[in-house]
């Protein structure tokens, strides 16, 4: 992928000048897709981002083929070659990751319930609290054990990657198994991290109110790093803040704000091209002429 980005940087400026503004934007969008992925971490294993990359690059290849039918261009051809080279020989890995992703989806349904459509909100959600009340620890354990057994049985002779995946999952599951199903036996315990953290915050708030620990010392323990940062960043005593503000060159501030807005715009485009790839590629195809 690094080679893809380097070649794009060298080629796109030289070959894009004779194109219309909208066509140049189409090429810029396609060039931005591999660059965006280079700056994103793919180490978040539970998201299995390799699946997303493969699917998006495949979509880009199909989009470029349609664009070439409308009008050929050297950079367009090179882009297609680069996308193909990036995913070439990865089909079996993609298939294995897809199986693992499907397994995690089934596991999530066991723990939190199947997604249900909320017509009024026009979206699907998991009614986790209601699902938890309907389950017992033994039922959840049995369903997970069966899910693991089925996955192992279906992939024991086909995929080394899938066997390694399920072995690692099974070992981790066995180690933590005694501690992760308490919420199904005690309804008052939340069954997801966000709810647990919120519950902890409520408990800490009650403790602070009960003990009366609201002193400056406690505030420093909580916010000390932020206070030190502000002092070091401004390099001014609190009494000097107002006089320092009167000396600010607001023309410099305006330029800095414009630079920040430009960075935010680019960041927004990068986020959109990854999160809304299908729509962005469709727009690139429509703008290509």
Secondary structure in CASP SS format (residue, H / E / C, confidence):
PFRMAT SS
TARGET T0000
AUTHOR 0000-0000-0000
METHOD secondary structure of the structure
MODEL  1
X C 1.00
X H 1.00
X H 1.00
X H 1.00
X H 1.00
X H 1.00
X H 1.00
X H 1.00
X H 1.00
X H 1.00
X H 1.00
X H 1.00
X H 1.00
X H 1.00
X H 1.00
X C 1.00
X C 1.00
X C 1.00
X C 1.00
X C 1.00
X H 1.00
X H 1.00
X H 1.00
X H 1.00
X H 1.00
X H 1.00
X H 1.00
X H 1.00
X H 1.00
X H 1.00
X H 1.00
X H 1.00
X H 1.00
X H 1.00
X H 1.00
X H 1.00
X H 1.00
X H 1.00
X C 1.00
X C 1.00
X C 1.00
X C 1.00
X C 1.00
X C 1.00
X H 1.00
X H 1.00
X H 1.00
X C 1.00
X H 1.00
X H 1.00
X H 1.00
X H 1.00
X H 1.00
X H 1.00
X H 1.00
X H 1.00
X H 1.00
X H 1.00
X H 1.00
X H 1.00
X H 1.00
X H 1.00
X H 1.00
X H 1.00
X H 1.00
X H 1.00
X H 1.00
X H 1.00
X H 1.00
X H 1.00
X C 1.00
X C 1.00
X C 1.00
X H 1.00
X H 1.00
X H 1.00
X H 1.00
X H 1.00
X H 1.00
X H 1.00
X H 1.00
X H 1.00
X H 1.00
X H 1.00
X H 1.00
X H 1.00
X H 1.00
X C 1.00
X C 1.00
X C 1.00
X H 1.00
X H 1.00
X H 1.00
X H 1.00
X H 1.00
X H 1.00
X H 1.00
X H 1.00
X H 1.00
X H 1.00
X H 1.00
X H 1.00
X H 1.00
X H 1.00
X H 1.00
X H 1.00
X H 1.00
X H 1.00
X H 1.00
X H 1.00
X H 1.00
X H 1.00
X C 1.00
X C 1.00
X E 1.00
X E 1.00
X E 1.00
X E 1.00
X H 1.00
X H 1.00
X H 1.00
X C 1.00
X E 1.00
X E 1.00
X E 1.00
X E 1.00
X C 1.00
X H 1.00
X H 1.00
X H 1.00
X H 1.00
X H 1.00
X H 1.00
X H 1.00
X C 1.00
X C 1.00
X H 1.00
X H 1.00
X H 1.00
X H 1.00
X H 1.00
X H 1.00
X H 1.00
X H 1.00
X H 1.00
X H 1.00
X H 1.00
X H 1.00
X H 1.00
X H 1.00
X H 1.00
X H 1.00
X H 1.00
X H 1.00
X H 1.00
X C 1.00
X C 1.00
X C 1.00
X C 1.00
X H 1.00
X H 1.00
X H 1.00
X H 1.00
X H 1.00
X H 1.00
X H 1.00
X H 1.00
X H 1.00
X H 1.00
X H 1.00
X H 1.00
X H 1.00
X H 1.00
X H 1.00
X H 1.00
X H 1.00
X H 1.00
X H 1.00
X H 1.00
X C 1.00
X C 1.00
X H 1.00
X H 1.00
X H 1.00
X H 1.00
X C 1.00
X C 1.00
X C 1.00
X C 1.00
X C 1.00
X C 1.00
X C 1.00
X H 1.00
X H 1.00
X H 1.00
X H 1.00
X H 1.00
X H 1.00
X H 1.00
X H 1.00
X H 1.00
X H 1.00
X H 1.00
X H 1.00
X H 1.00
X H 1.00
X H 1.00
X H 1.00
X H 1.00
X H 1.00
X H 1.00
X C 1.00
X C 1.00
X C 1.00
X C 1.00
X H 1.00
X H 1.00
X H 1.00
X H 1.00
X H 1.00
X H 1.00
X H 1.00
X H 1.00
X H 1.00
X H 1.00
X H 1.00
X H 1.00
X H 1.00
X H 1.00
X H 1.00
X H 1.00
X H 1.00
X H 1.00
X H 1.00
X C 1.00
X C 1.00
X C 1.00
X H 1.00
X H 1.00
X H 1.00
X H 1.00
X H 1.00
X H 1.00
X H 1.00
X H 1.00
X H 1.00
X C 1.00
X C 1.00
X C 1.00
X H 1.00
X H 1.00
X H 1.00
X H 1.00
X H 1.00
X H 1.00
X H 1.00
X H 1.00
X H 1.00
X H 1.00
X H 1.00
X H 1.00
X H 1.00
X H 1.00
X H 1.00
X H 1.00
X H 1.00
X H 1.00
X H 1.00
X H 1.00
X H 1.00
X H 1.00
X H 1.00
X H 1.00
X H 1.00
X H 1.00
X C 1.00
X H 1.00
X H 1.00
X H 1.00
X H 1.00
X H 1.00
X H 1.00
X H 1.00
X H 1.00
X H 1.00
X H 1.00
X H 1.00
X C 1.00
X C 1.00
END
